[in-house]
Amino acid sequence: MTREVDPITLQVIGGALHAIAEQMGNVLYRMSYSSIIRESQDLGAGLFDRDFNTLCESDSTPMHIGSLPGYLRGIARTIPIDGWQPGDCVIHNHPYAGASHSPDIAIVMPVFFEGELIGFSANTAHHVDIGAATPGLIIDVPDMYAEGMLMDGLKLFEAGKRNEALWKFISDNTRVPSLVKGDLEAQIASAELGVRRFQELLATYGRDQVIQATRQLMDYTESMLRREIAKIPDGDYTAEGFLDDDGRNRGKHLPIKVTVKVRGDGVEVDLTGSSDQVPTAFNVPFEGSTKVACFFAFRALLLDTYTHSEHIPQNEGSFRPVKVVAPEGSIFNPIAPVAAEARFCQIQRVVDLIIKALAPVVPDRCTA
């Protein structure tokens, strides 16, 4: 059994992990071609263990923080854990297999050390055009097939060999191939950097010590969030709101209901009572967006960087205390093949309503 890592070494390894994620994010946005990545930093990057737990993530767009484990679990449906080999590079964006929404494409590379699969280096970035029915984000479409290219765990590179047919398919099915290919190359460079840096960390401190450190860091973040949740009185806290319409049936409001159930040091966000799924793309992928919105809401509310003197690493520990429930067939947990591309307004309203629901019991943490 690996003994606990001492506090100083733990902080050094934790700092190194955070630096790796930040470097990955910096490479991605500095090398990208499109303005949505280069200027808006609509991206996320980080390292993950072989069980898809987040070890570190870049300080990027909130909706990318926490979404990548869903991508990895989705890819696992296509590529089993023993189906990876050094030099693989996988592309994935399927909204019903963990993706946040189809324009957010993930690039994933395995991290091998001394012949063993240790984890993954991955990132996501919003692409300007994936060959949908119309350019950009679209709402009034009949199903997910009109969203454009849906790639479900496909290998852009296999054992280091470039899949030219897949690259040609992508290039032939976007209106701006130079931008899309350039952004994908930036994502690959980012993931490659993550692989190298993670391997260097393992070589410096040893496999067992690094893995043990990641476990301790995840447990630490989890304990810090649970400590803050435990300060909230047990109870069910509800807030309701609405969305203007689904993009087709103008003026027909869509109800949203959020119930935050606090029990001890854990919390459940229940979206029961919200609108049924709609016949346009105004639905929200559950795994990659609905859950992630709730994760970052509690991270922001209870572990704000500027209100805590301690550094609290961004990792899997910040997700563990938060459970999310949304009825299947609702706008927050749609059933394929309904479209689910235009989801930004809905998830922001969920965050707003979480804050509204908790305002009476934690007014010092909530904005007016």
N, C-alpha and C positions, 0 to 999 in steps of 0.2 A: 504493500500500500504506500502510495506517495505521501510523504509528510507535507505539512502545510508550508507554504512559501513564507519566508520572513517578511515583515512589513516593508522594509526598504526595497528588497528585490521585487516585491509585489508592485510597489509604486513605479519602479523603473520599467517593469514589463507592461504595466497598465499604460504608462506614458508612451511607450513604444507603440503599442497597439493603436492608441489614439492618433499618434503621428502618422502611422501607416495609412489609416483611413483618410486623414486630412490630405496626405500626399496623393492618394488615389483620386480624391475629389478634385484636387488642384490640377492634376494632369488631365483629367477628363474635361474640365471646363476651359482650360487654356488651349487644348489641342482641338476642341470641337469646331465645327464649321458653322453650325446654325446659331442664330442669336438667342433662341430660347434656352439653349444650354450655356452658351458662351457668356451671355449677359444676365439671364435670369437665374442661372445655376439650378435649372429644373432637373436635378439629378440626386443620386445617392450612391454611396460606395462603402464597402466594408469587407470584413473577414468573418468567416463562419466556421463552426466545427462540423464534423462529419454527421452530426445529428441535426444540422441546420440551425443551431443556436447562434444568435448574433454575438460576436466577440467584440466588435467595435464598428462604428459607422461614422461617416463624415458629418460635419455640421452643415448640412445642406437643407434642401426644401423639406419641411416637416412631413409631408405625405410620403416621402421616400424613406423616412426613418421608420423601420419596422416592417416595410413591405417585402423586403428581399427574402426573408424566411419562407413566405408564402410562395414566391417564385420557385425556390429550391424544392419545397414539398411538391409543387406542381410538376417540376421537371422529373422528380423521382418516380412519377407514374409512368414515365417514358424510359428513363435511364435509371436502372437500379444502382445501388451504391457500389456494386462490383463491376459496373459497366463503364467506369471512368478509367482513363489512363493519362499519363503525363502528356501534355501537349494538346489535350482536348480544349475546345472552346465552344460553349453552347449558347444559342440565342433563344429567347423565350419571351412571349408577350400575351399568352392566352388568358383572357379575363375569367374564364371558368377553370383555370388551373393555376390560381394564385396571383396572377398579375394584377396590378392596381387599376389599369385600364389599358386597352390595346396600344395607344401611342407610346406608353412607357415600356421600352424594350430593355430587357436585361441581358447582360453578357456575364457568363459564369465560367470560371476556370478552376480545375481542381488543384489543390496544394498537396504535393507528395513530398515526403521527407524520408530519406533512407528506404525508399521503396514502399512506404506506407501512406495511404490516403489519410491526411490529417484533417483536412477541411476544404474550404472553398474561398476564392477571391471573386467578388461579384460587384456589379454596379447596375444601376438603372438610369435611363435618361429619356426625356420626352423628345420624340422625333416629330419633325414638322409635317411629314406626310408619309403614310404607310399604304397609300393606294386605295383609300376609302372612296365612297360614292362621290363625294365632293372634297375639295381640299380642306385641310385643317380639321378642327373638331366639328362633329356633326351631331344633330339631334334627331331629325325626322327621317329615320331609316327603319326598315321593317325588321331587321334582325342583325345578329352579330356578324354575319357574313358580309354585310355592307360596310363594316368598319374598316375593311382592308385586309392586309396580310396578317394572318394569325399563325404564329409559329410556336409549336408546342414541343419544346425540348429538342431542337435540331442542332446538329454539330456543324458550326462554321469551319472548324478545324477538327480533325480526328487524328490523334497522335502526332500533331504538328503538321499534318497535310491539309492544305486549304481545299475546302469543298467548293470548287469553281461553279458547279451547277447551282448551288444554293445562292452564292453571291450574284450570279447572273439573274436568278429568279427575283431576288430583292431589287436589283437595279432595274429590271424590266417592269416592275410593278409599283414604282413610285414616280411622282411627277418631278421630283428633284433628286435624282440619283446621286449627284455629286455631294449634296448636303448629307443625305442619309448614309452613304458609304463613308464619307469623311467622319461623321459622328460615330459610326460603328468602329472605325479604326481608332478613334480616340478612346472609346470604351475598352477596346482590346488592350491598348497601351496601358490604361489604368489598371485593368485586371492583371496584366503581366507584372506590373510593378508590385501589386499586392502579393502575388505569388512569390516574387523574389524577396521582398522584405520579410514576409512571414517565414520563409525558409532560413533567412539570415538570423532571425530572432530565435528560431528553433536550434540553429547551429551554435549560437552564442550561449544560450542558457540551458539547452538540453530539452528534449521532447517532453519528458515527464514533468519537469519544473514549469515549463510554459503552459502545458495543459492544465496542471493543477492551479496555476495562477489565474487562468481564464475562468475556472470554476469558482475560485474565491471571489474574483471580481464580479461575476454574475450574481453570486449570493449576496455580496455587499450591496450592490445596487437594488436588488430585490428587498433586502432588509430595510434599506433607507426609505423606499417607497411604502412598504408595509407600515413602517413607523409613522409616516405622515397620514396614511389612511386610517390608522387606529385612533388618531386624534379626532376624527369625524364621528359624531354620535351615530350609533346604529340606527338604520331606518331606511325607508323608501322615499326618495325625493324625485318629484316628477315635474317636468316642464313640457309645454306643448307649443307648437308653431306650425308654419305651413310654408310650402313652396308655391310660387305663382302659378305654374302650370307645367305640363310635360313637354312643351315645345311644339305641340300640335293642337291640342285642345285649349286654345287660348282662354285665359281667365278662370279656368277650372282649378281651384286650389288643391294642393296635395297635402294632407295632414302629416305632421311629424310629431311623434310622442316619444319622449325619452324618460325612462325611469332609472335612476341611479340607486342601486341597492347596496348599502354599506353594511357589511357583517364583519365585525372584528377588524382584522388587518387586510381584508380582501374586498373587492368591489365588483359588482356586475352591472353592466349597462344593458338595459332591456329596451329594445326598440319596438316591442309589440304595441300595436295601435297606430303605427305609421302606415302610410299609403301602400296599397298593393302595387306590384310591379306595373309599369306602364308600357304601352305599345311602341314607344320610341326608345332612343338611346339614353334617356334620362333615368337610368338605373345605376346602381352602385355595386360593383363586385364585392362580395362579402369578405373574402379572405384578404384581398390585397388593398381594399380601401375602407370598408366599414370598420373593420377591427382596428386598422391602423390609425384612423381618426380618433378613436377612443383611447388608444395607447398614448398618442402624443398629447391629447387633452390633459390626461392625468400627469404626465411628465411635466408639462408646462405649468399646470396649476400647483402641483405639490413639490416638485423638485426643481424649481426655477434656478437657473445658474446664478442669478444675481441676488438671491435671497438665502443661499446656502454657502457658508464659509468652506465647507468640504467640497472637494471635487468629486462629482458623482459620475462615473463613466456611463456612456450610453451603450447598453448591451441588453441581452435577453432578460436580465433581471427586472428591467422596467416594464416588461410585458406580462410577467408571470402573475402578478396580483390582480390583473384586470381581465375579467371575463366579459364577452360580448354575445348578446343573444338578439337575433332578428329572425322572425318567422320566414320560412322558406316560401318563396313566391311574393315576398314583399319588395318594395323598392330598394331596400337595403340588403336583400338576399335573393336576387332574381334567379329564375330557372332558365338555363340555356334552352333554345338559342336566342332569347330576347337580347337586344342590344344593350350594352352597358358601357358606353364610352364617355358620355358627358356627365361626370359625377362630381364635379368640384363644388357646385353650390350646395348640393345635398349634404356633403360631409362637413362643410363649414357650418351649416345650420345645426348639425348634430353637436359639434363642438360648442357652438353658442348655447344650445339648450342644456348641455352638461353643466356649463358655467351657471346658467340661469337656475337650474335645479339645485345646485349646491350653494348658491349665493346666500340663502338664509342661514346656513350652518357654518360656512367658512367665508364670511363677507370680506375678510382681509385678504383673501386669495383671489377674489373674483372682481373683474372689471364691471362697471355699471352697465 
